[in-house]
């Protein structure tokens, strides 16, 4: 359940659980999580005999946006294997994922977002350049999500 306080929480302490309970493992460490969103579509409707000349707006279906996870390349194969499983058409490729925002001392979860029936739809490898520098090789995984819930 979300923990209320007057000052906003920092966005840099979080855990992503691709499998229940494994968010502290190195292969589940992500530098960025983006795209968390939920949307309700609106249907416009007006009766022909309505006394007012404007439409009524009725809630329609709801949907979740794609979520992007980024991490430095560490040689772990879990993201690639998951993508490959989905490419082979295995329905077992859908997972429920938890993203947990932690307080500043990382002692408590303050908000949890649950991504239901997530599956990878795009993997992007790092941009490699020979000119040197301190950039980290980053891989990116885009997830299609059916529903986002917040606790």
C-alpha atoms as one frame of an Amber mdcrd trajectory, in Angstrom:
protein
   0.000   0.000   0.000   1.266   3.479  -0.830   2.810   5.416   2.069   1.687
   9.065   2.185   3.909  11.950   3.293   3.988  15.686   2.568   7.294  15.742
   0.688   7.715  13.758  -2.549   9.847  10.645  -2.619  13.074  10.518  -4.613
  12.943   8.606  -7.887  16.317   6.863  -7.635  15.625   4.048  -5.122  13.574
   1.302  -6.722  13.523  -2.420  -7.352  12.219  -4.219 -10.438  11.036  -7.780
  -9.871  10.900  -9.655 -13.175  10.288 -12.805 -11.140   8.766 -12.636  -7.638
  11.391 -11.898  -4.981  14.401 -11.435  -7.283  14.584  -7.625  -7.452  17.798
  -7.475  -5.418  19.722  -9.683  -7.866  22.241  -8.079 -10.192  20.443  -9.251
 -13.343  17.297  -7.392 -12.213  19.091  -4.077 -11.665  17.906  -1.382 -14.058
  19.212   2.168 -14.405  15.964   3.501 -15.883  12.294   2.590 -15.851  10.040
   4.737 -18.028   6.584   4.700 -19.557   4.523   3.782 -16.502   1.066   4.991
 -17.464  -2.577   4.048 -17.541  -5.211   5.600 -19.770  -8.990   5.503 -20.025
 -10.387   6.073 -23.484 -13.518   8.162 -23.799 -16.537   7.435 -25.989 -18.570
  10.435 -27.058 -22.318   9.934 -27.290 -25.379  12.097 -27.799 -29.018  11.075
 -28.083 -30.759  12.582 -31.091 -33.534  13.877 -28.847 -31.196  15.326 -26.207
 -32.214  18.773 -24.936 -28.588  19.958 -25.000 -26.357  20.328 -28.033 -23.241
  18.665 -26.676 -22.013  15.122 -26.359 -21.798  13.106 -23.180 -18.417  11.604
 -22.485 -18.550   8.016 -21.301 -15.578   6.033 -19.975 -14.533   3.383 -22.468
 -11.835   0.752 -22.331  -8.659   1.312 -20.372  -5.145   0.528 -21.470  -1.567
   0.683 -20.260   1.361   2.106 -22.184   4.567   0.318 -23.035   7.170   0.276
 -20.246  10.878   0.593 -21.013  13.614  -0.928 -18.845  17.285   0.007 -19.318
  20.360  -1.549 -17.744  24.071  -1.748 -18.262  25.218  -4.859 -20.098  26.491
  -7.356 -17.546  26.457 -10.533 -19.629  23.148 -11.770 -18.172  20.962 -13.590
 -20.686  17.615 -13.336 -18.848  16.180 -10.492 -20.977  17.295 -12.013 -24.258
  15.973 -15.447 -23.265  12.613 -13.932 -22.328  12.385 -12.112 -25.678  13.323
 -15.320 -27.505  10.605 -17.240 -25.652   8.006 -14.710 -26.823   9.383 -14.775
 -30.391   8.784 -18.527 -30.418   5.110 -17.875 -29.651   5.078 -19.274 -26.137
   2.206 -17.788 -24.142   4.195 -18.548 -20.998   6.251 -15.485 -21.998   3.760
 -13.189 -20.252   4.754 -12.210 -16.716   3.475 -10.123 -13.851   6.186  -7.640
 -12.877   6.487  -5.465  -9.777   8.237  -2.106  -9.658   8.740  -0.930  -6.091
   9.684   2.610  -5.119  11.686   2.613  -1.887  12.178   5.305   0.726  15.520
   7.104   0.980  17.165   4.599   3.332  15.743   1.678   1.290  14.088   0.233
   4.398  10.487   0.314   3.171   8.485   0.064  -0.053   6.385   3.221  -0.419
   4.598   2.501  -3.727   4.334  -0.646  -5.836   3.268  -0.725  -9.462   2.158
  -4.114 -10.765   2.468  -4.710 -14.501   0.104  -7.508 -15.470   0.741  -9.799
 -18.422   3.875  -7.985 -19.538   5.909  -9.342 -22.419   8.900  -8.006 -24.326
   8.163  -6.473 -27.700  11.496  -4.800 -28.458  15.117  -5.214 -27.402  17.737
  -2.631 -28.283  21.453  -3.225 -27.824  24.066  -0.625 -26.957  25.497   2.018
 -29.231  29.126   1.036 -29.681  31.755   3.617 -30.522  35.506   3.319 -30.892
  36.357   6.877 -29.842  36.572   6.004 -26.159  34.956   7.720 -23.260  33.201
   6.731 -20.103  29.860   5.662 -21.503  28.313   2.457 -20.215  26.999  -0.100
 -22.727  23.211  -0.049 -22.155  20.577  -2.528 -23.301  16.916  -1.582 -23.454
  13.820  -3.772 -23.231  10.352  -2.456 -24.135   7.444  -4.303 -22.537   3.868
  -4.468 -23.718   1.659  -4.344 -20.630  -2.037  -5.180 -20.380  -2.755  -3.441
 -17.055  -0.917  -1.247 -14.542  -2.103  -1.287 -10.923  -0.748   0.782  -8.052
  -0.606  -0.265  -4.426
